[in-house]
Amino acid sequence: MRVLLVGAGGVGTAVTRIAARRSFLGHMVVADYDLSRAEAAVAALGGSGGRFSAARIDASDRAAVTALLERERCDVLLNATDPRFVPPLFEAALAAGAHYLDMAMSLSRPHPERPYEECGVKLGDAQFERAAEWEKAGRLALVGLGVEPGLSDVFARYAAEELFDSIEEIGVRDGANLTVDGYDFAPSFSIWTTIEECLNPPVVWEADRGWFTTPPFSEPEVFDFPEGIGPVECVNVEHEEVLLIPRWVDARRVTFKYGLGEEFIRTLKELHRVGLDRTEPVTLPDGTRVSPRDVVAACLPDPATLGDRMRGKTCAGTWVKGLKDGAPREVYLYHVVDNEWSMREYGSQAVVWQTAVNPVVALELLATGVWSGSGVLGPEALDPRPFLDLLTEYGSPWGLREQ
Amino acid sequence: MRVLLVGAGGVGTAVTRIAARRSFLGHMVVADYDLSRAEAAVAALGGSGGRFSAARIDASDRAAVTALLERERCDVLLNATDPRFVPPLFEAALAAGAHYLDMAMSLSRPHPERPYEECGVKLGDAQFERAAEWEKAGRLALVGLGVEPGLSDVFARYAAEELFDSIEEIGVRDGANLTVDGYDFAPSFSIWTTIEECLNPPVVWEADRGWFTTPPFSEPEVFDFPEGIGPVECVNVEHEEVLLIPRWVDARRVTFKYGLGEEFIRTLKELHRVGLDRTEPVTLPDGTRVSPRDVVAACLPDPATLGDRMRGKTCAGTWVKGLKDGAPREVYLYHVVDNEWSMREYGSQAVVWQTAVNPVVALELLATGVWSGSGVLGPEALDPRPFLDLLTEYGSPWGLREQ
């Protein structure tokens, strides 16, 4: 299998390190807007980098991406950029006749009049609209296949198939106890994406209402995370799982809650109050136009570079409540990565490593023909068991806790 | 008297409107980096604008400012820019043989090792260092003559001369009950300057310790402001009065506390946590370099344009505690501006109008010879009574409250 990886940031770099250990990969072209980042990712592989090459690409230039896919005869495009670049990369893969895989879906737009009650354009809408064309082309766009969305969706399908007869609620719950030495404030994941997720109206799905939205940070709850992380305050945020799971898995309610913690929520609220979360440019006195959210990101350390100073564990998982053999059951299916382990094993910090391992597992399932399909599919559209087994084989097992 | 006004922002524009009603003014050149702002200020004066002209100037270009002062034969430069431009304008006036007047002094730099205990470079240090040259030239640099610093310093000198035999503490206290319709967050004064004041280590003066610093937002107290404003939480911030008053007025302690309110303090703390208060440029992905604090300012509405949506009053004043005729005495000398009044009378919002009226009063005292001197002087170096009387004559009386 020949892969075009677009994006050599934290997640993209971790993808190369994980894929370099697997034999399914024929060749991976590592492409980035900043060629030196792509080259650095390949160089860091050292002796195991023989199947990798670096290239420069502007992810917003659909024609250039299509040309690169064709020139390099790639079977699949793996998108590891921020979600702004989903539309051009998704289209470029279709135009080149390649499969496509991403870890975040096309962006939402709030309802113009009732943003905190009704959905406007939903996450992934722009991609699902094109499903018929992907089917017709016989190509697969596997969307939302990182850890969350991604592994969390696989857990949901697995629960429905093997653990429950009927499901009342599926709630993805994400929490961590990571700290970064020497920084007052240093998010462990892209602040651009985090702002997008957290300040957009959160979306909830209920069987009798469909999708609807709430005000930001709604329905706070304290969730007890496993493996020593402990209780963290979680709130509703907009996330792909809520848009994906109900398409393939029966449940009466689907939510996503993020363990942001009180402090982080306060920071996000203040950024919003001042207008610094905005992406539309503002004009400085000297005429320069900049997107305030880009400036926020530029003020903070690059999360991919913080691994050495980070301590703690991150947990992604899916809590499911329903009935099995007539009795109530409640489980939390989860995946924990200890930063100390991911740094030692891969030189990647926990959050980006956990995101990166899942699309590599998916690529291997596609390369070996265990997974196949056409159209625009979420991770829960495919057989969960081989995915979970292969993840364990990658040295990163998942867990199940009966509540 | 011929005046070069540098800066046609909110305060500069209000200066033109106040000065246009006074006969002492011979001519005022209104100069700004953005010529259209200067032209708009002059045009807004309509029929009373005969003594005003507009010019373009880069306030950071000392030679150009000197040349403009000479070409226009100005007696005095009135600096209404932000404090970054104090050094070049102060030097340009000296080089041109003009008097100089500003409303904020040259900036401080924190102590490199013990920023929250000891002073580094203090506010105004760079100006007071040059005092001998101003004296030698027979020219006057009257520094810190807005409302705070400015009127607050005049109050301190007045209290020492007429109300007290000995003073234990002089505490400048600033509070308001202003709100801005339609905005979640819309500071009524330059956010650039507000961040500078509030996030620098606050400075305190005590007779037996001299100047020293504390952590930001220290010594919170609730101060009850007059004329219906009521109680507001005030905290120590760095301000010129603490550096000026002890040079000319005997007191055992001098402080400045700003009625920021809890919400505003929270916002400033979060901006600082993310690093958005910084002035040193950060680099965006496309290579653009911007100062985060400039971006914060660009995200917010220009406070000078908010007058129509503002409601409430702003109060500047000086609280003094000491002995008179052997008995304890405590007074608050204050000046309140109601936004509704300043908008109706001058079309200027309350905070900028209150800042602007004081340097115009000072210019009139200099033009009429009531005030004179040479060297670098603070407002408390000169006779306070004529200043306070003339302020009342301007239609904006001050008050005294016995505590």
Chai-1 contact restraints between the chains, C-beta under 6 A:
chainA,res_idxA,chainB,res_idxB,connection_type,confidence,min_distance_angstrom,max_distance_angstrom,comment,restraint_id
A,D184,B,R273,contact,1.0,0.0,6.0,A-B,restraint_1
A,F185,B,R273,contact,1.0,0.0,6.0,A-B,restraint_2
A,F185,B,V274,contact,1.0,0.0,6.0,A-B,restraint_3
A,T267,B,E270,contact,1.0,0.0,6.0,A-B,restraint_4
A,E270,B,T267,contact,1.0,0.0,6.0,A-B,restraint_5
A,E270,B,E270,contact,1.0,0.0,6.0,A-B,restraint_6
A,R273,B,D184,contact,1.0,0.0,6.0,A-B,restraint_7
A,R273,B,F185,contact,1.0,0.0,6.0,A-B,restraint_8
A,V274,B,F185,contact,1.0,0.0,6.0,A-B,restraint_9
A,V274,B,C299,contact,1.0,0.0,6.0,A-B,restraint_10
A,G275,B,C299,contact,1.0,0.0,6.0,A-B,restraint_11
A,L276,B,C299,contact,1.0,0.0,6.0,A-B,restraint_12
A,V282,B,A298,contact,1.0,0.0,6.0,A-B,restraint_13
A,V282,B,C299,contact,1.0,0.0,6.0,A-B,restraint_14
A,L284,B,D294,contact,1.0,0.0,6.0,A-B,restraint_15
A,L284,B,A298,contact,1.0,0.0,6.0,A-B,restraint_16
A,V290,B,V290,contact,1.0,0.0,6.0,A-B,restraint_17
A,P292,B,V295,contact,1.0,0.0,6.0,A-B,restraint_18
A,P292,B,C299,contact,1.0,0.0,6.0,A-B,restraint_19
A,D294,B,L284,contact,1.0,0.0,6.0,A-B,restraint_20
A,V295,B,P292,contact,1.0,0.0,6.0,A-B,restraint_21
A,V295,B,V295,contact,1.0,0.0,6.0,A-B,restraint_22
A,A298,B,V282,contact,1.0,0.0,6.0,A-B,restraint_23
A,A298,B,L284,contact,1.0,0.0,6.0,A-B,restraint_24
A,C299,B,V274,contact,1.0,0.0,6.0,A-B,restraint_25
A,C299,B,G275,contact,1.0,0.0,6.0,A-B,restraint_26
A,C299,B,L276,contact,1.0,0.0,6.0,A-B,restraint_27
A,C299,B,V282,contact,1.0,0.0,6.0,A-B,restraint_28
A,C299,B,P292,contact,1.0,0.0,6.0,A-B,restraint_29
